[in-house]
Amino acid sequence: MNKFLLVILCLFLPPVAVLCNRGLGKDFFISFVLTLCFFIPGIIHAFCVTMEVGRKRRRR
């Protein structure tokens, strides 16, 4: 998916950005809970997951 579109999704719908990038897994549920409880940490988590900060993406 286009990185620009992922950044826009991270800002407005963080769980959707994680879903598009990683699929339905633990990262999506973490992002969903963080966004429901605290919106800003949800955005930060979505950026970290979608931009792959600090770890390599697992190949499937």
JOGIHU-V424991 format. One record per residue. N is the residue number from 0. RES is the residue in three letters. PSI is psi as a letter, one per 40 degrees, with the letter a starting at -180 (none if undefined). NEAR is the number of other ideal C-beta (glycine too) atoms within 10 Angstrom. Layout:
# JOGIHU-V424991
N	RES	PSI	NEAR
N	RES	PSI	NEAR
This chain:
# JOGIHU-V424991
0	MET	i	10
1	ASN	h	7
2	LYS	d	10
3	PHE	d	8
4	LEU	d	11
5	LEU	d	20
6	VAL	d	14
7	ILE	d	12
8	LEU	d	20
9	CYS	d	25
10	LEU	d	12
11	PHE	d	9
12	LEU	g	17
13	PRO	d	26
14	PRO	d	22
15	VAL	d	17
16	ALA	d	26
17	VAL	d	29
18	LEU	d	18
19	CYS	d	15
20	ASN	d	20
21	ARG	e	17
22	GLY	a	10
23	LEU	g	9
24	GLY	a	10
25	LYS	d	8
26	ASP	d	19
27	PHE	d	21
28	PHE	d	12
29	ILE	d	17
30	SER	d	28
31	PHE	d	17
32	VAL	d	14
33	LEU	d	19
34	THR	d	20
35	LEU	d	10
36	CYS	d	9
37	PHE	h	12
38	PHE	d	11
39	ILE	d	10
40	PRO	d	15
41	GLY	d	22
42	ILE	d	19
43	ILE	d	16
44	HIS	d	22
45	ALA	d	29
46	PHE	d	17
47	CYS	d	16
48	VAL	d	22
49	THR	d	22
50	MET	e	14
51	GLU	f	11
52	VAL	h	9
53	GLY	e	6
54	ARG	i	8
55	LYS	i	6
56	ARG	h	9
57	ARG	h	6
58	ARG	h	4
59	ARG	none	4
